[in-house]
Amino acid sequence: MRIIIVDDEALARGVVREYLAAHADVEIVAECANGFDAVKAIMELAPDLVFLDIQMPRLDGFEVAELTAGRTRFIFATAYDQYAIRAFEFHALDYLLKPFSQQRFDQALAHARASVVVGADAGAGEGAGGAVARMAREAVARQQPLERVLIRDGAKVHVIACDHIDSIEAQDDYVQIRADGRNYLKNQRLAELEQLLPPQLFMRIHRSYIVNIERISRIEQATRGSHVAILRDGGRIPVSRSGYQKLRTIMT
C-alpha cells in the first residue's frame, strides 16, 4: 500500500511515520507540510491512501480532498472533533482524533487496507449505511459558507476569495466564474455552488446566473418586462422577473 502523509506539523508526521513502521506492507511515497504540496503529490504519485490533516496553511485538508477527488482514499487526522461529521462528505475511510494511539491507528489502517484489497468505493462506512448518510446530511446543513473557491486548471490551482467574484454563469455541468477581470471554469453545478456561497453577498438573479450584489452598479430595463444588471466592470447580466423582485427588495 502506497501512502502519503500530509500534516503541517513535523511531529505529527513523525507519529504517523512511526506507527506505519510496524506495517511491512506499506510504503511512504511522500510527506507534505501544506495543502498545495499535497495536491501536487497526490496528482503525480496516485497513492492508495493519504493520512490528511485538516487545519493547514494555504489549503486545508477538505480543500485538498476536493481538488483530488477520485484520485485516492483519505483518512483525516485532526485535533478538533467538530470536523468528524464533515469528513464523510469527502468519503473518508476513517478519521483520527489527535492524539491517537497505535491501536486506534492500526484499526483505521486495517479498514483502509480492506477497502483497497476489495476495490471498494472510497465512501466510508458502507456498512454503516443510513447512519453515514444521515451524518453527511447534517454536515451539509451545518456547513459554513465558503470564504474562497478552488479551481483546478491542469497542474495549477486557483484560489479565489468569494468577495472578489463578480458573477457566476451556469454552463451545463460547469460554472464560469468571473473575478478580477478573468474567467475561470469550474466543474460544479450552479445550484450546488449557490448553496455554499455567503447568502448576504450572492444572489441568484436568473436561472443561469448568480451575481455578487456588491458588484452591481445599476439595474436597467432591457425590453418591456425584462431587465439587466450592469456590473461595475461593465458586465451585463440578465435578470429574471423573480430576480428583479429580489433585487428591488434589497436595493430600494
N, C-alpha and C positions, 0 to 999 in steps of 0.2 A: 504494500500500500504506500503510495507516494503522498507525502504530506507537506503542507506549507504552514508555518507558524506566523501569525500576524498579531503583534502587540507593540505598543509604543514604549513599553517598559522592558528593559533588558532583563530584569529579574524575573518578570512574568514569563518571558520567552524561555529563560533558563529552567524554570519549573516544568514547563511543558516538555522541553528537551530532555530533562532528567527522567520524567515519567515515561516518555517514549523509549528511553534506553532499555527499559525492561521488556520491550517487544521486538523480537528479532525480525519480524515480517514487515517492518515499516522502514521507510527511507525519508528523511527530511530533505526535500529538494530545494527549499528556500526559507529564509526568515526575513520578515519585513517589519519595519518600525512605523510605517504610516500607510494610509489608505491608498495613495497613488501608487506607491511601490507594490502594494498588494495586488491591485488591479492588473498592473503590468505583468507581475509574476504569474498570476493565475491564467491570464490570456496566453502567455508564452509557454508555460510548463504544463498546463492542464492536469493539475494534481487530482488524486482521488478524493482528498479530504483537506479541509482548511480549518485550523483552530483559529478563530477570529475574535479579537477583542472588539468591543463596541465603541467605547469612547476613545477616539484617537484624533490627532490633528489632521488637517487638510480634508480627509474624507473619513467619516465614521464607518463602523462595521456594516450598518444597514445599507449605506450608500455603496460600499464595496460589493455587497451581495446583489444589489440592484444592477450594478454595471456588469457583473459577471454571471448573471442568471443563466442557469443551464450548463455552465462550464465545469462545475464541481459541486461537492456537498460541503455543508458547513456545520461545525459545532461552535456555537457562540460561547464566549467566556467573558464574564462581566462581574464587577463588584456591586452591581445595582440590580436588585431583583425585579424592579418595575419593567425591565426590558424583556423579561422572560416570555410574556404573552406575545409581544410583537414579533419575537423570533420565529413563531410559527407561520407568520405571513410570508417569511422568506424560506419556508420549507426546511427549517433547521432540523438536523437529525437529533440534536440534543442541545442543552445549554448547561454551562458550568458556572456556578456562583462562586466567585473568588472569596476567600481561599478555599480551594477544593483539595480533597485527599487523593492519594494514589488509587484507592479503591473506587472512589467516585469517577475519577478519570478513566480507569480501566473499564468501568461499566459503559461510559459514553463511547469509548473506542470500540468495544465489543459490538455495540449497536451499529456503529458506522461500518465496521468490518463485515457484519452480516448483510448490511444494505448493499455494499459493494459486491459481495460474493453472489448474491441472488439477483443483482441487477435491478434492485427495487428503485422505485421512483424516489427522488430526493425528499418528497414530502414526509416530514417527521410524523411519527405516531400514527401510522396507518392502522395499527391495532387499536389505537385509542379512539378512532372513528369520530363519533359525534362530539366527543369532548374537545378534540383538537379543533374541529370546525367551529365549535362554539367559542373557544378562546380566540380564534382568528377573527370572528365577527366582533367580539368585544374589543380586540386590539384596534380594528378599523374605527370603531365607534369612539375610542379614546384617543385616537391619533391626533397629535398636534399639527396645525397647519404647517406646510413646508416653508422654510426660510430661503431655500435655494433649490434649483432644478438642475439635475445632472443629465448631460447629453453625451453619449459615446459617439465619436466620429473617427472610425478606424482605430488607430492606436492612441488618439487624443481623447481627453475627457474635458468637456467644457462645464464649468461650474458657474451658473448664472443666478445671482441674487434675485429673488422674486420682485423686489421693488425696482429692478432695472428692466423688467419686462414691460413692453408696450401693449402687445396684443398676442393672441394665440388663435390660430386658424386650424380647423379640422381638415385633414386630408386623408380620407379613408382610415386606415389603422394607424396613421401618424398624425402628429400635430406640427405645425410650423410656428415656431416661437420667434417673435420679433423683439430684439433687445439691443440697446446701444447701437442702433443703425445696422444690425446684422440679422440675418435669418438663420435659424437652426431647425433641423428636422429631428424629431424625437419619436421613437416607436412607442406610442401610447395613445389611447383613445381620449378624445376631448372630455367626455363625460367622466372618465376616471381621473384625469388631471384636475378637473373642476372641483372634485370632492376634496382634493388635497391642498388647494390654494387658499390663502388667507381670505375669508369672505368679506372682510372690511376693505380689501384692496381690489378684488377682482369681481367682475360681473359678467354673466352670460347674457349678451345683448342680442344674440342671433343664434340660430341652431348650429351655425358653423363657426361662431366667434365668441371668444372671451376677451374682455378688454380691462386694462388697468385703469380704473376710473380717475386716478390722479393724472393720467396722461391725456385725458380728453380736454381739448381746448374749447370746443363748442359743438352743438348739435344743429345740423341744417336739414331743411326739407329737400329731399331729392326729387320726388314726384308726388303727385297727390296721394296722400295716405302712406308715404314711405319717407324714412329719414336716414341720415348718415351721420356717424360720429367723426368729427375731424380731430385728429390727434395733434399733439404739439409738434411732431416732426412732419406734419402734413399728410400723414396716412389717413385713408378714408375707410371706415368700417361700416358695413350695412347694419341697420338697426331694425329689428322686427317690431311689430306692434306691441307685443308684451315687453320687449326690451326697452322700447321708448317709454312705456308707462313706468318701468322701474327706474329709468334714468331721470325722468321728470320728478319722481319722488325724492331722489337724493340731491338733485341739482337745483331745486327751487326752494 
